[in-house]
């Protein structure tokens, strides 16, 4: 697979994540607290940021694992895919602040 196709795939995944994020943010509601300016409150039980981290991680990890396991791609593409897998694992295993 050409590097242009990898870049295009990454752009598509990022665009899908952005659209999903915007869709989920619209479902928020505004709540007035103490008669002041309304604050935005997320729907109960749904943390949009965490959900988006999971969705993007799964999409990118799935794409990378497909490139690695299929064996149809050149060594440069596989190096990129291994790097992405390492980055995602490192992201989820980082220490809490």
N, C-alpha and C positions, 0 to 999 in steps of 0.2 A: 504494500500500500504506500502510495506517495505521501511525503510529508504534508502536502497541500490537503490531502484527504483527512489526515489526522487533525490538522488545524481546523478544517471545516467541521469535523465531528465535534471537536471541543467547543467551537462557537455555537453549534446547534444545541449541545447539552447546556451550555451557559444560558442561552436564550430561553430554553425550556424552563430552567430554574428561575430565571427572572420573571417569566410570565406566571409561573406557579406562585412565586412569592407575592407578586402584585395581586393575584387573585385571592390569596389567603389574607393579605392585609386589608382588603376591602370588607371582609367579614367582621372586622373589628367594630366596636360601637363606642360612642363617646359618652362619658359619664361625667356629670358636673359634680365637683367636690367642693362643698362649702360656698356655693354661689359664685365662685370664680370662673375662670376659663375652663371649659371642659377638657378633661384628660382622656386620652385614648386608652381604653382597656381591652386587652385581648380576650377572646372568648374563653370561658372557663374550661380548664383542662387542656388547652392547646397552646403550646409555645411555638410560635411561627419560626423563630430563629432556629430552634433545635430541629424542628421538622425539616426545614430547608437544608440544614447541615447533613441530615441523614439522607435526604433525597439526592442531593448533589453527590455525596460520597458513594451511594449505591450506583448511580448512573455512571460515574466516571470509573469506579472500580469494576463494574461489569464490562465496560468497553475495554479497559486495560487487560482484564483477565481473558477476554475473547481474543485479543491480539496475541497474548502470550500463549494461550493453550491451542489456538487453531494451527499454528505452525505455517501459515500462509504468508507471513510478513517478513520483511528483511530485518537484519540485525539492528539497524538504526531505530526502526519502529518498536522493536522489542525492548531496546534500551529505554526508550521513552516510556513504554508501558510499565516496565519494572520500576522506574523512577517514580511514576505516579502512584503505584501500589505502595511503595515505601513512604511516600509523602502522606498518603491517606492513613496508613497505619500509624505513622508518627503523630499525625494530627489527633487521632482518637486516643492515643496512649500518653499524650502529654500530661504533665502534672497540673493539677488544679491550682488556680491562683489564690 
